[in-house]
Each structure stands twice: as C-alpha cells, then as structure tokens.
Amino acid sequence: MSRLFRWILFAGLAFANSAYAQPSSFDFALIGDMPYTKVQEKEYQRVLAALNAADLAFVAHIGDFQFDATPFNRNPSIASMPCVDENYKAIFDSFQSIRHPFILTPGDNDWSDCWPLAAQKVDPLELLGKLRRMFFPEGKSLGQKTIPVVNQSNDPAFSKFRENLRWTMGGVQFVTIHIVGENDNFGRTPEMDAEHMERKAANIDWLKKAFAEAKASKSLGIVILTQANPGFETVWPASAKTRYFLRFIPRGETIPSKKTAFGDYLQTLAEELESYDRPVAYLHGDTHIFRIDKPLYSRKTNRAFENFTRVETFGWPDSHWIRVTVDPNDPQLFRFKPEIVPENVVNRR
C-alpha cells in the first residue's frame, strides 16, 4: 500500500469518525388550542396534513383539543359537542392519523371546564380518568410511530398521574407537566380544590425530578411542555413590571398584581434555574398568542434567566404550528420557527 493511499485512507476514516461523533439536529412540532369550532376543524385537518408532510421527530399538542363548554352552550351550532365520547374518539383518531410519534398534555377544555355543559351531564373528574386511560398508554407515546416514555404513574406515590411523561431524545430531556388554564382548576368546589392540590404536588415533584435527571445525565437542555399560561408577569420584580405596564397605566397608579394558583410552579421553576445553566424551553398554550420571550426572573439578580425561553403556540382562531429545531451545535440549543399553513391564512382572503 502506497504512502499516499494510506494517508487518504487515514484521512477518510478520521473524517468519518469525526462526522459520526457530531450530534445531529432534529425538529419537532408544537400545536395546541385546536380544534375549537367547525370552521377550525377543517383548518386543523390542514395542519395535520402539513405535519405529516414534514420531517419531524415527534408532534406535541399542548392541550385544549376541543371547544370550551360555556361558549358552546351559548351557540351549539358553532362547534362539535365537547366533553362527550364521540368527540374524544374523533380527537383520538386525529392524533393517531399522524405518522410521527404524538405527545399530548391535557388542557382545561379537555376535562376541568366541562362541568357547565348543558346538553349532557358530565363529571370533570370522571372525564379526567377517561383522558388518562384513553390518551396515555403506559410506556409509549401516541401516533402511528411511537417512542418510549416514562409515565409518572410508575412511581407508586403518584400512581394515577400517567399523563405526566418524560423521555430523552438527542441528549435533551423532555417532560410534560399537567397544568391547566382557568387557575389550574382551583377555587371552584372542595372536590376540585382537592384534585388541584394533589395534582400540583405530583407536578412539582415531576418537575424537580426532570431537572435532577437532566443534571445527572448531563443533558444538553430541558424542554417543558404544559398547557397553562402560568402568568409569569404576576411574579415579576417591580422594575420589570413598571417597564412593562408604563405604556398602559398612568404614572403613579398601582401596577396590577394578582395571586394565582400558578405561583408555586413559577417559584419551583425559578429555584431550579438558579442551579441549572443549560438551555430550558417552556412550551405552552392557553392564551392563544404566539410569542417567544424570556419571562422568568431570578430572585438573586432580579434579571431574566438568559437560558430560559418561553414559547406560546398558535391557538384558536389561528390554525398554524411551530417548528422547534434542536441543534446541539447551536449554543442556544433551540430555534423556533412559526409554520404558517397557507390555506389557513385569513388576511389575504
């Protein structure tokens, strides 16, 4: 073998090994707060078609997959009846039409806000049990192709919480947390308050364990998926609140402040971020306003955590999706791109 040939062979092997060692990037999709109305059901089918046409590692729906029972009561012709077996099956079948692994975390419309439904008596707590059995198989995702997941129900102390999931992909820790809008089902009835407190304890334990697992496994970062907008602004330091509200409130007036059921979650997040310096993405829906920002503040510095990014996905009446790119070679790790479904654009009609 000639010296030149040996050099070429060595160089080729070195390049191949180097390329193989480089972590690869991947994309996943974020949707939520759809479909609500009969109009959006058609748009939702176009979103699903776009997802099936894309090269994705998985698709995540962050809850509220049906219309709110209260506005449905006012105009039943606008939407399919929520909170009934027929609609749950239709939604489940739509999830299973996705060729990628499919992840769900529930929203308030999906169970806790079903109690006012006038056409048929429903029990939100019974619906919650149904959701857990139907949409959260043990140890795997939904979708035509599945991925393995860890259910929190594997822990005997939290055996009913099969909807809280954790999995690893590309060196990144993913976790779903069952936090819902409408104040996380707190402040309604004693039974609802008891449900909220039990689920909050499970959620906080699951969130802490996700950070602990990420540290132990030296994960590249963490992605947290949940439904509720937890109201980061309610716990901002005074200086940040002043800058934010100055354009809307006359100087000297009291800045609005509201205590909510989400405060414990925000405190836990902030406490974990004080000792975690890798990128964290917090993905949610609930208020239907597409946004990307850094709204979580450190109590030590009164400055925003630079490694924490919140993304809220599109929701009714907007029917689009977000592509999240995980790129280990990017110092920020995550990139977010709104994917506008052309047939669902309303401003050009």
VENRANOR-V140008 format. One record per pair of residues at least 24 apart in sequence whose ideal C-beta (glycine too) atoms are under 10 Angstrom apart, sorted by the first residue. I is the first residue (numbers start at 1). GAP is how many residues later the second one is. Records with the same first field share a line. If there is no record, write none. Layout:
BEGIN
I: GAP ; GAP
END
This chain:
BEGIN
22: 306 ; 307
23: 147 ; 148 ; 149 ; 197 ; 303 ; 304 ; 305 ; 306
24: 146 ; 302 ; 303 ; 304 ; 305
25: 32 ; 145 ; 300 ; 301 ; 302 ; 303 ; 304 ; 305 ; 308 ; 310
26: 29 ; 30 ; 31 ; 32 ; 143 ; 144 ; 146 ; 298 ; 299 ; 300 ; 301 ; 302
27: 27 ; 28 ; 29 ; 30 ; 31 ; 296 ; 297 ; 298 ; 299 ; 300 ; 308 ; 310
28: 26 ; 28 ; 29 ; 30 ; 31 ; 32 ; 72 ; 73 ; 75 ; 141 ; 142 ; 144 ; 146 ; 195 ; 255 ; 294 ; 295 ; 296 ; 297 ; 298
29: 25 ; 27 ; 28 ; 29 ; 30 ; 31 ; 32 ; 69 ; 71 ; 73 ; 284 ; 292 ; 293 ; 294 ; 295 ; 310
30: 29 ; 30 ; 31 ; 32 ; 73 ; 193 ; 195 ; 251 ; 253 ; 254 ; 255 ; 281 ; 282 ; 283 ; 284 ; 291 ; 292 ; 293 ; 294 ; 306 ; 309
31: 28 ; 29 ; 30 ; 31 ; 34 ; 254 ; 282 ; 283 ; 284 ; 288 ; 289 ; 290 ; 291 ; 308
32: 28 ; 29 ; 30 ; 31 ; 32 ; 33 ; 72 ; 73 ; 75 ; 193 ; 195 ; 251 ; 252 ; 253 ; 254 ; 256 ; 280 ; 281 ; 282 ; 283 ; 284 ; 289 ; 290
33: 28 ; 29 ; 30 ; 31 ; 32 ; 74 ; 76 ; 148 ; 194 ; 251 ; 252 ; 253 ; 254 ; 255 ; 279 ; 280 ; 281 ; 282 ; 283 ; 284 ; 285 ; 286
34: 27 ; 30 ; 31 ; 32 ; 33 ; 251 ; 254 ; 279 ; 280 ; 281 ; 282 ; 283 ; 284 ; 285 ; 286 ; 287
35: 29 ; 30 ; 31 ; 32 ; 44 ; 45 ; 55 ; 56 ; 59 ; 281 ; 284
36: 28 ; 29 ; 30 ; 31 ; 32 ; 35 ; 36 ; 42 ; 43 ; 44 ; 46 ; 73 ; 252 ; 279 ; 280 ; 281 ; 283
37: 30 ; 34 ; 35 ; 38 ; 40 ; 41 ; 42 ; 43 ; 279 ; 280
38: 29 ; 39 ; 40 ; 41 ; 42
39: 39 ; 40 ; 277 ; 278 ; 280
40: 27 ; 38 ; 39 ; 275 ; 276 ; 277 ; 278 ; 279 ; 304
41: 26 ; 38 ; 39 ; 49 ; 53 ; 278
42: 277 ; 301 ; 302
43: 273 ; 274 ; 275 ; 276 ; 277 ; 298 ; 300 ; 301 ; 303
44: 47 ; 50 ; 272 ; 275 ; 297 ; 300
45: 49 ; 52 ; 274 ; 298
46: 273 ; 274 ; 295 ; 296 ; 297 ; 298
47: 47 ; 267 ; 272 ; 273 ; 274 ; 292 ; 294 ; 296 ; 297
48: 46 ; 47 ; 49 ; 50 ; 273
49: 48 ; 292 ; 294
50: 270 ; 271 ; 289 ; 290 ; 291 ; 292 ; 293 ; 294
51: 46 ; 47 ; 48 ; 49 ; 51 ; 270 ; 272 ; 288 ; 290
52: 45 ; 46 ; 47 ; 48 ; 92
53: 46
54: 45 ; 46 ; 267 ; 269 ; 285
55: 45
56: 42 ; 43 ; 44 ; 45 ; 265 ; 267 ; 268
57: 43 ; 44 ; 88 ; 90 ; 112 ; 113 ; 267 ; 269
58: 40 ; 42 ; 43 ; 44 ; 45 ; 83 ; 84 ; 85 ; 87 ; 88 ; 89 ; 109 ; 111 ; 116
59: 36 ; 39 ; 40 ; 41 ; 42 ; 43 ; 44 ; 45 ; 82 ; 83 ; 84 ; 262
60: 41 ; 42 ; 43 ; 44 ; 45 ; 81 ; 114 ; 116 ; 163 ; 165 ; 223 ; 253 ; 261 ; 262 ; 264
61: 30 ; 33 ; 34 ; 37 ; 41 ; 42 ; 43 ; 44 ; 45 ; 46 ; 74 ; 81 ; 164 ; 166 ; 224 ; 252 ; 260
62: 41 ; 42 ; 43 ; 44 ; 45 ; 114 ; 163 ; 164 ; 165 ; 166 ; 221 ; 222 ; 223 ; 224 ; 249 ; 250 ; 251 ; 253
63: 41 ; 42 ; 43 ; 44 ; 45 ; 46 ; 47 ; 48 ; 113 ; 115 ; 116 ; 117 ; 118 ; 162 ; 163 ; 164 ; 165 ; 221 ; 222 ; 223 ; 252
64: 42 ; 43 ; 44 ; 45 ; 46 ; 49 ; 116 ; 117 ; 163 ; 164 ; 221 ; 222 ; 224 ; 251 ; 252
65: 25 ; 26 ; 27 ; 29 ; 30 ; 39 ; 41 ; 42 ; 44 ; 45 ; 70
66: 24 ; 25 ; 41 ; 43 ; 44 ; 45 ; 47 ; 48
67: 42 ; 46 ; 249
68: 39 ; 40 ; 41 ; 45 ; 46 ; 48 ; 49 ; 113 ; 114 ; 248
69: 40 ; 44 ; 45 ; 46 ; 47 ; 48 ; 49 ; 50 ; 51 ; 53 ; 55
70: 39 ; 43 ; 44 ; 45 ; 46 ; 47 ; 48
71: 45
72: 37 ; 42 ; 44 ; 45 ; 46 ; 47
73: 43 ; 44 ; 45 ; 46
74: 44
76: 42 ; 43
79: 237
81: 36 ; 38 ; 39
82: 27 ; 28 ; 29 ; 31 ; 32 ; 35 ; 37 ; 40
83: 26 ; 27 ; 28 ; 30 ; 31 ; 32 ; 33 ; 34 ; 36 ; 37 ; 39 ; 40 ; 41 ; 44 ; 47
84: 30 ; 33 ; 35 ; 36 ; 38 ; 43
85: 35 ; 45 ; 49
88: 39 ; 42 ; 43 ; 46 ; 47
89: 45
91: 43 ; 44
92: 39 ; 42 ; 43 ; 50
95: 40 ; 46 ; 47 ; 48 ; 49
96: 46 ; 47 ; 48
97: 46 ; 47
98: 44 ; 45 ; 46 ; 47
99: 44 ; 45 ; 46
100: 41 ; 42 ; 43 ; 44 ; 45 ; 46 ; 47
101: 39 ; 40 ; 41 ; 42 ; 43 ; 44 ; 45 ; 46 ; 47 ; 48 ; 66 ; 68
102: 33 ; 39 ; 40 ; 41 ; 42 ; 43 ; 44 ; 45
103: 32 ; 33 ; 38 ; 39 ; 40 ; 44 ; 46 ; 62 ; 64 ; 71 ; 73 ; 122
104: 27 ; 31 ; 32 ; 37 ; 38 ; 59 ; 61 ; 72 ; 121 ; 123
105: 30 ; 31 ; 58 ; 59 ; 60 ; 70 ; 71 ; 72 ; 73 ; 74 ; 75 ; 119 ; 120 ; 121 ; 122 ; 123 ; 178 ; 179 ; 180
106: 25 ; 26 ; 29 ; 30 ; 57 ; 70 ; 72 ; 73 ; 74 ; 120 ; 121
107: 71 ; 72 ; 73 ; 74 ; 75 ; 119 ; 120 ; 121 ; 177 ; 178 ; 179 ; 208
108: 71 ; 72 ; 73 ; 74 ; 75 ; 76 ; 77 ; 119 ; 120 ; 178
109: 71 ; 72 ; 73 ; 118 ; 177 ; 207
110: 25 ; 70 ; 117
111: 69 ; 74
112: 68 ; 69 ; 70 ; 71 ; 72 ; 73 ; 74 ; 76 ; 80 ; 83 ; 84
113: 67 ; 68 ; 69 ; 72 ; 75
115: 73 ; 74 ; 77
123: 68
124: 61 ; 64 ; 65 ; 67 ; 68 ; 71
125: 60 ; 66 ; 67 ; 69 ; 70
128: 32 ; 35 ; 50 ; 57 ; 67 ; 71
129: 31
131: 31 ; 32 ; 47
132: 28 ; 29 ; 30 ; 31 ; 46
133: 29
135: 27 ; 28
136: 25 ; 26 ; 27 ; 28 ; 29 ; 40 ; 42
137: 25
138: 24
139: 26
140: 25 ; 27
141: 24 ; 26
147: 27
149: 25 ; 26 ; 27
150: 25 ; 59 ; 63
152: 24 ; 25 ; 26 ; 50 ; 51 ; 53 ; 54 ; 57
153: 49
155: 47 ; 50 ; 51 ; 54
157: 44 ; 45 ; 48
158: 40 ; 41 ; 43 ; 44 ; 45 ; 47 ; 48
159: 43
160: 38 ; 39 ; 42
161: 37 ; 38 ; 40 ; 41 ; 42 ; 44 ; 45
163: 36 ; 39
164: 35 ; 38 ; 39 ; 41 ; 42 ; 43 ; 45 ; 46 ; 62
165: 41 ; 60
166: 40 ; 43 ; 44 ; 47 ; 48
167: 56
168: 45 ; 46 ; 49 ; 51 ; 52
169: 54 ; 157
170: 49 ; 50 ; 51 ; 156 ; 157 ; 158 ; 163
171: 46 ; 47 ; 48 ; 49 ; 50 ; 155 ; 157 ; 162
172: 42 ; 47 ; 48 ; 49 ; 50 ; 51 ; 106 ; 107 ; 109 ; 154 ; 156 ; 161 ; 162
173: 37 ; 38 ; 40 ; 41 ; 42 ; 44 ; 46 ; 47 ; 48 ; 49 ; 50 ; 51 ; 105 ; 107
174: 36 ; 40 ; 45 ; 47 ; 48 ; 49 ; 50 ; 51 ; 107 ; 109 ; 152
175: 31 ; 32 ; 34 ; 35 ; 36 ; 38 ; 39 ; 47 ; 48 ; 49 ; 50 ; 51
176: 27 ; 30 ; 34 ; 47 ; 48 ; 49 ; 50 ; 51 ; 107
177: 25 ; 26 ; 27 ; 29 ; 30 ; 33 ; 47 ; 48 ; 49 ; 50 ; 51 ; 88 ; 92 ; 105 ; 107
178: 24 ; 25 ; 28 ; 48 ; 49 ; 50
179: 24 ; 28 ; 45 ; 47 ; 48 ; 49 ; 50 ; 51 ; 82 ; 83 ; 86 ; 105 ; 107
180: 46 ; 47 ; 48 ; 81 ; 106
181: 46 ; 47 ; 48 ; 49 ; 81 ; 103 ; 104 ; 105 ; 106
182: 46 ; 79 ; 104
183: 45 ; 48 ; 77 ; 78 ; 79
184: 43 ; 44 ; 46 ; 76 ; 77 ; 78 ; 80 ; 81
185: 43 ; 76
186: 74 ; 75 ; 76
187: 73 ; 74
193: 68
196: 65
197: 64
200: 61 ; 62 ; 64 ; 65 ; 68
201: 63
203: 61 ; 62 ; 65
204: 60 ; 61 ; 63 ; 64 ; 65
205: 63
207: 58 ; 61 ; 62 ; 65
208: 60 ; 63 ; 64
210: 62 ; 70
211: 57 ; 58 ; 60 ; 61 ; 62 ; 64 ; 65 ; 69
212: 60 ; 64
214: 58 ; 62 ; 64 ; 66
215: 57 ; 60 ; 61 ; 63
218: 60
219: 57 ; 59 ; 60
220: 58 ; 59 ; 106 ; 107 ; 108 ; 113 ; 114
221: 55 ; 57 ; 58 ; 59 ; 60 ; 86 ; 105 ; 107 ; 111 ; 112 ; 113
222: 50 ; 51 ; 54 ; 56 ; 57 ; 58 ; 59 ; 60 ; 85 ; 86 ; 111
223: 56 ; 57 ; 58 ; 59 ; 60 ; 88 ; 101 ; 103 ; 110 ; 111
224: 45 ; 56 ; 57 ; 58 ; 59 ; 60 ; 84 ; 86
225: 56 ; 57 ; 58 ; 59 ; 60
226: 39 ; 56 ; 57 ; 58 ; 59 ; 60
227: 56 ; 57 ; 58 ; 59
228: 32 ; 33 ; 34 ; 37 ; 56 ; 57 ; 58 ; 59
229: 33 ; 55 ; 56 ; 57 ; 58 ; 59 ; 60 ; 62 ; 81 ; 83
230: 30 ; 31 ; 32 ; 33 ; 34 ; 35 ; 36 ; 39 ; 52 ; 54 ; 56 ; 65 ; 66 ; 80
231: 27 ; 28 ; 29 ; 30 ; 31 ; 32 ; 34 ; 35 ; 55 ; 56 ; 64
232: 30 ; 34 ; 37 ; 38 ; 50 ; 61 ; 62 ; 63 ; 64 ; 65 ; 72 ; 76 ; 78
233: 24 ; 25 ; 62
234: 24 ; 25 ; 26 ; 28 ; 29 ; 32
235: 24 ; 25 ; 27 ; 28 ; 31 ; 32 ; 35 ; 60 ; 61 ; 62 ; 64
236: 59 ; 60 ; 61 ; 66 ; 68
237: 60 ; 61 ; 62 ; 64 ; 65 ; 66 ; 67
238: 64
239: 58 ; 63 ; 64
240: 55 ; 57 ; 62 ; 63 ; 64
244: 51
266: 29 ; 30 ; 31
267: 32
269: 27 ; 36 ; 39
270: 26 ; 27 ; 28 ; 29 ; 30 ; 35 ; 38
271: 27 ; 28
272: 36
273: 24 ; 25 ; 32 ; 34 ; 35
274: 24 ; 25 ; 26 ; 27 ; 31
276: 29 ; 31 ; 32
277: 28 ; 29 ; 30
278: 29 ; 55
279: 27 ; 28 ; 29 ; 30 ; 47 ; 51 ; 52 ; 53 ; 54 ; 55
280: 25 ; 27 ; 28 ; 29 ; 30 ; 53 ; 54
281: 26 ; 27 ; 28 ; 29 ; 30 ; 43 ; 45 ; 51 ; 52 ; 53 ; 55
282: 26 ; 27 ; 28 ; 29 ; 30
283: 26 ; 27 ; 28 ; 29 ; 30 ; 39 ; 41 ; 51 ; 53
284: 26 ; 27 ; 28 ; 29
285: 26 ; 27 ; 28 ; 29 ; 30 ; 31
286: 26 ; 27 ; 29
287: 25 ; 28
288: 24 ; 25 ; 26 ; 27 ; 28 ; 29 ; 30
289: 24 ; 25 ; 26 ; 29
290: 24 ; 25 ; 28 ; 30 ; 32 ; 46 ; 48
292: 30 ; 42 ; 44 ; 46
306: 26
307: 25 ; 26
309: 24 ; 25 ; 27
311: 25 ; 27
313: 25
314: 24 ; 25 ; 26 ; 27 ; 30
317: 27 ; 29
318: 26 ; 27 ; 28
319: 24 ; 25 ; 26 ; 27
320: 24 ; 25
END
